[in-house]
Amino acid sequence: MICLTALRTLAVEEAPFTFEASYTGDVVANTLGGIKKGTSYLGKGNIGILFETEKANFWKGGSFKIGIENTHGDSPRANLIGDYMVASNIEAGNHTYLSELWYTQKIEKITLQAGLMNLNATFAATDNASLLVNSAFGISPTISGNMHVPIFPMNGLGFVFSLDINDQLCLSAGVYDGQLTDWDKNPYNIRWHVDENEFLGILETHLSYKLFPRLSSDIKLGGYYRQNIATEMETFEKNYGIYLSYEQEILHTEKGPNLDLFTQLGIAPAYLNHNNIYLGFGCHTIRFWSTRPNDEASFGVAMAHFGNKQKTETNLEVTYRFQFLHNIYLQPDLQYIINPEGTEMKLENTLVAIVRFGLEF
């Protein structure tokens, strides 16, 4: 019986197909200020299949993925909160669509990827900010708030080249569709177009090192340029900017608590962008309680400055994830938003309470 169980486990591990499924739900309550008090629900589910060529005895380093997502529920940003940076990072409306369709090939230190994909999966991501629920901690709003970008919920066609120069330094470059089609014309994200005059180019340098013994440091510096020519004779649009993230381990133990700090910065020209400066910082910890080694907690501050208004929206967020059975979690989240700038109205400071739950398989 033991041998049979081991063989089944090996067969699953060596199978060329990997199936993924997850569901995330948010109960969002605006308890103070904003547009009005109230509660809403929103959710996101996805399924995906990953095929690895080496496990199928074809060739080394190849992988293909297809994914489908569904988003549903209310819009607390538009109906209750009125913030610019979006309190819940799964808010997207009611859609069912193709989210991923890409092929990746690894050749020694080079990785090539092409297809329908999320720019934020490769670029402008801060690992130690990923637990936080506000969208700004996922990708700088100087990028996502000022122009069309192929990120959740509508990913786009692109090509990415990555080079591992050594164990510490990686260089990545990507070119993406610069003019995404809106939901009315492309409800399932299966209608794409490629135009050499409409593109988004991005370049990122990723450096990992140890500033102190046993305490790792991580720096990402990137820049982007977007071009859109409506016709050959008129209407030239462009945008560009830079971003920076820095992550630093403060406490590292094998079985006890770990603590990391992070800082994020986004800068874009004020004459082209509504939100021209973004600053975020905070901390992330895991194994804070010895009796619950898989729980995580984060605190973050996000500030979006609007140069044309000389105003700043500030978000203070604290969150804690209770992990159950490796694939179920419950995550209370509290956000205090100062000067919400998502509408033309003058809104009072907002206190938002979110209860997130998730299932991952």
N, C-alpha and C positions, 0 to 999 in steps of 0.2 A: 504493500500500500504506500509506503514511504517513497519507494522508487517510482511508482506510477505518478504520485503527486509531483515529484521533482521533474519528471519528463513533461508533464503538462505545463508546469511553470516555465520550463525552458522553451517549449513550443510557443507559448504566448510571447515571451521576451524576444524570440528570434523571428516572429511573424513580420512580414513586410508591411502589413497594414496596422495602423494605430488609430483607434476610434476615440474621439474626444466629445464631451458634452458638458455643458454647464448652464446654470441659471442663476441670475442675480436679481433680487428684488429690493426696492427701497420704499419705505413708508416715510414720507417727508412732511413735516409739520412746521409751518411758520407760526411761531408763538408770539412774535413781537415785531412791530414796524413793517417795512416793506409795502407791498401793494395792499394786502389784506391778510388777516389771520385765516388759517385753514390747513387742511390735511389732504394730501394726494398720494397716489400710488403709481409707481412706474417699474418696469421690469425689462430684463434683457436675457434672452436665451440663445445659445448657439450650439451647433453640432459641426464636427469636422472630421475629415479622414486624411491621415498622413501616410504616404507610401514611400518607403525607403528602398532604393534600387539594390543596395548591397545585400540587404536581408533577403531580397528575392533572387540573389545569385546572378544579377545582371552586371552592373558596374559600380565602382566605389564612389561614394560622396554625393550621390544624387538623391533628391527628395522632392516629392510633389504633394501639394496640399490643396484641398478644396474645403471651403467652409460656408455655412449658411447661418444667418442671424435673424432674430426677430426682436424688435423693440416695441413696447406698448405702454400705455398708461397716459397719465396727465402730464402737464408741463408746469411744474411748480415755479420755474424761473419766470415764465410769462404771466402766470395767473396769481401767484402768491408773493414771490420774493422780489423780483425786479432787479436781480444782480447781473453784472456783466460777466463775471468769471464762471458762472454756472455751478451751483452748489452740489448737484449730483452729476457725476461723470457718465451716467448711463442715460441721461435724458436725451431723447432723440425723436420722439413722435411715434407714430404707429406705422411700422414698416416690416416687411419680410423680404429679404434680399440676399444676393450673393456677396459674401464679405471677403472671401479669399479664394484665389485661383492662381497659384504660382509654382514655379519650379526653381530649386536651388541646387547648384553644383559646387562642391568643394574640391579644389585641386591644390593640395599641399597648403600653402599659406594664403591662397586666394579663394574667395567665396563670391560666386556670381548668383544673382537672383533676378528673376523677371516674371512679370504677371500682374495680377490684381492683388494689391497688398496695402498694408497700413504703414505710412511713413514713420509713425511714432514707434513702430516695433523695432526700428533700426536707429532712428535719429531722435535727438532732443529728449531722451528719456532719462529720468533720475530714479534709480532703483529704490533708494531709501525714502522716496516720497510717494511710492506707488500705493501704499496702504491708504493714504488720505483720499477722501471722497471728492473734494472739490476739483473741478476739471483743470484748474490752473496748475496744479502740482504734477499733472501728467505731461503737458506740453505748454510752453509759454504762450499766454494769450497774445503776445506781440506777433506770434506766428498764426495761431488758430483763429484769433478774433479779428484779424485784419484782412484776411483773404481766404479764398478757397484752398483748402489743403486736403490731400488724400489721407484722412484719418477717420476714426470712428465718428459717425456711423457709415459714411460713404467713402470707402477706400477707392484707390484709383490705380490705373496702369502705371507701371514704373520699371526701372532697371537699376540695380544696385551692384556696385563693385566694392569689395572689402579686401584689404591687404593687412595681414598680421606681420608687421615689420619685425617684431620680436615678441617675446612673452609679455612685454609691458605696453607696447605701442601698437595701435591699430588705426588705419586710415580708411574711411568709408566715403564713397561718393554715390549720389543717386540722381536720376532724372525721372520726373513724374509728369503725368498729364497736368497741364497748367490751367485747364478750364473744365471743371467737373460739371456734368449735366445735373440739373436739379431733379427732385423727386417726381415732379409732375410729368417730365419727359422720360424719366428713367426710373420707374418705381421699383424695379427688381435689381438694379445695378448690373444689367447685362447689355446695355447699349453704350458702347464706348466709341470714342473717336481719338485719332492721333493726328496732331497738327504740329509741324516743326516750328511754327511761330508762336505756339502756346505751350509753355513748359515751365516746370519748377525744378531748378537745380539746387542741390544741397551738398555740402562737404563738411565732414566732421572728423576731428582728431580725438582719439580716446587714449588716455594715458593712465595706466594703473601701476602704482608703486607703493613702497612702504616708507613713509616719512619718518615713522618711529618703528622700532623693533616690534614685530607681530601686529602692528596696527596699519591696515592698508589704507591707501588714499586713491581717489579716483577722480580724474578731471576729464571733462568733455568740452571741447570748444568747436563751435560750428558756425557756418554762415550759409545763407540761402539767397537765391535770386529768382524772381518770378517774372516771366514776360508773357504778354498777351497782345497780339496784333489782331484787331477785329477785322480789318481789311488791308489790302496792300497799299491803299492810298491814305487812310486816315485811322485815327484812334490807336495810339500806342500807349499801352499801360505797362508799368513795371513796379516792382516792389522788391525790397531787400532788407536784410538785417543780420544780426549776429546773436548768438546765445552762448551761455557758459553755465556749467554745473560743476560743483565740487562736493565730493562726499568724503568724510573722514571718520574712520573708526576711532572711538574714544575708549571703549572697553571691549575686550575680546576674550572670551573664555570658551572652553570646549563644551562644557555641560551647564555652565551658569549663564547669567545675563550677558547680552551683548548690547552695545549702545553705539549708534552712528549719528553724526550730524550731517546736514546737507545745506547747500546754498544754490540758488538758481538766479540767473540774470538773463533778461532779454532786452535788446535795444533795437529799435527801428526808427527811421527818420520821421519826425513829427509832421512834415509837410505831406507825407504819403499815408500816414497811419493815424487812426483814432487813438489807439493805445500804443504809445511810443516807448514806454519803459515798464518793465516788469521786474520785481524782486521778490523772491521767495526764500524762506529758510525754515529749518525745523530740525526735528530729531526722530529717530526710529529705534525701538527697542524690541527684543525678543527674549523669551525665557526669563521675563521679569520675575515671575513667580515660579519657584522650584516645583510646586505641585501641578502647574499647568505649563509645561515646557514648550508647547506649540502656540501659545497665545502671543499676539503682537500688539504694540501700541505705538501711536505717533502723535506728534504735535507739530503744527505748521502755521506759518504766517505768510500770506500772499498779498502783494500790493501791486495794483495796476494803475499806472499814472497816465492821464489823458492830457497831452500837451495843449490841445486846442481849447480845452476847458480849464486847464490848470487845476484839475481835481484828481483825487486818488481814491479808488475803492480798495479797502483793506479787509481781508478775511482772516479771522483767527479760528483755527480748527483743532479739535482734539478728538481722537478716535481710539477705540479698543476692539480687537477682534478675538472673540472666544472661539477656539477651534475644537470641533467635535468629530471623532471618528475619521480623521484625516481628510474627509471630503465634504463636511458640513460646517458652516461657521455662522455666527451671529455677531454683528458689528454695530454697536451704538456709536453715534457720531453727533458732535455738537459744533455748530459754526455760528460765530458772531460776525456779522457783515457791517462794516462802517462805511457810510456814504454809498449805498447801492447805486450803480450807474448804468443799469441795463435798460432804462427807459428815459424818456424826456422829462418825466415828472421828478420833483424833488421828494425823495423818499427818506423816511426815518430809518435809523439803524435797525438791523434785523437779527433776530435770534432764531436759528433754524435747528431743529432736532430731527435726526434721521436714524432710522433703524434699518440696517441692511442685513440681508441674509443671503447665503449662497450655497449652492450644491455643485460639486465638481466631480466629474467621473472621467 
